[in-house]
Amino acid sequence: MIILLSGNVIAITSGKGGVGKSTVAVNLALSLANLGKKVALIDLDIYGYSVPKILNIDSKPKTMNNKIIPVGHENITVMSMGFLLKGNDPVVWRGPMLGKMIDHFFDDVIWGKQDYVILDLPPGTGDVALDLHHKLPKCQEIIVTTPHPNAVHVAERAGMMAKQTNHTIIGVIENMSYFTPPHSNEKYHLFGKGGGSTLASNLDTELLASIPLANPQADGEPSVLITQDPTLADEYRALAERLIEKLTLEEVMN
């Protein structure tokens, strides 16, 4: 069954966990919304759901006429497996149930008309990624990696899967690209250098952004959201503007 969603459907994926894929998906969604776009964020990382925690959402979705109303948060609408479980319960399912949950998130949720639908995929090339390629043949993808050679090597597989299933790769985002201490212009490349450019070249696409590690908050907690660090806000705003321009140009040319 092919799923139809309004707007530009963009899957954020990676080859492995720990590269900040979900953080990128969340911040990109927020940044697009800050530019006046209607944005839905769907957490399809069923086993490793993290979007509610990242956004610190405690509320649960409501229902209307047996349909789910997604949670509204900072001008975006959000759906996640985390909303359907108690506490931090694990999901212990085999593959077929994952496909049913994807259908549930798409078919049984009132999304309405959106400009952008951001999908946070699980890392790797497993069942959810495979189902998505069949259900959303026109979905576009952004591949997230860190500069580290091992992360790049694994991320290339996710990109190759997208190519084999005729999904368009919009580009690559290099996360945790470097660290700049407060009151300094020095860049420290803690995880290596140039990995994002290498991956983009290998996948015949472009490097959309190199996102730095943010400085910790005053309480020592890491800054992960654009609302917590102005440098992150600037980087993601530039990324969102570039993405809008790129996709608008492609629509005009087609």
Residue, then its C-alpha position, 0 to 999 in steps of 0.5 A: m500500500i502506498i501512503l500519501l502525505s501532503g507537502n515535502v516528505i523528508a526522511i532523516t536517516s543514518g547508518k548507525g546510532g549516536v550521530g545525532k540523527s533525531t536531534v537533527a530531525v527535531n531541530l530541522a522541524l523547529s527551524l522550518a516552523n520558525l520560517g513560517k512553514k507548517v511542519a509535522l514530525i513523525d518519530l519512526d524510530i520505533y525501538g529507539y524513540s527519543v523525540p518526546k524526550i528531546l522536546n521534553i513533551d509530557s502530554k499525550p495525543k487525543t483522539m477524535n472519531n477514532k483518529i489520533i490528533p498529533v501533539g502540538h509543540e512549538n508550532i509543529t505537530v508531533m507523533s511518536m511511539g513514546f506517546l503510546l507507552k507508559g514511562n520508558d517501556p521498551v518495544v518488544w516486537r518482531g518485524p511485521m508489527l513495525g510495518k503495522m505501526i508505520d501504517h498506523f502513524f500515517d493512516d490513523v493520525i489527522w495530519g492535515k495539510q503540511d508544507y514539510v513532513i519530517l520523518d525520523l527513521p531508525p538508523g541502518t537499513g532494517d525493516v522500517a527503512l525497507d517498509l518506508h521505501h515501499k510505502l513512500p516511493k516519493c520520499q526524499e532523504i537526508i543522510v546524517t553522519t559525524p566526521h568520523p571515518n567509521a560513521v561515514h563508512v556505515a552511513e554510506r550503506a543507508g545512502m546506497m539503500a536510498k539509491q537502490t529504492n529510487h529515493t532522492i538523496i537531498g544531501v548530507i548533514e555532518n553533525m558534531s562537526y567541530f567544537t568551538p569553546p566560548h569566547s574563542n574562534e578556534k575550531y577543534h575537530l574532535f571526531g575527525k575532519g571532512g567525513g561529511s564531504t567524503l560521504a556526499s561525494n560518494l553518494d553523488t550529492e551535496l553537503l548541506a551543513s556542518i553542525p558544530l557541537a554546542n556549548p553546555q548550558a549553565d547547569g552543565e546539561p548539553s545543549v541539543l536544541i536551537t532554543q538552548d544555543p544561539t549558534l545552533a539556532d543560526e546553523y539550523r536556520a541557515l540549513a532550513e533556508r537552504l533546504i527550502e530554496k533547494l526544494t523550491l527550485e527543484e519544483v520549479m524546474n520539474 
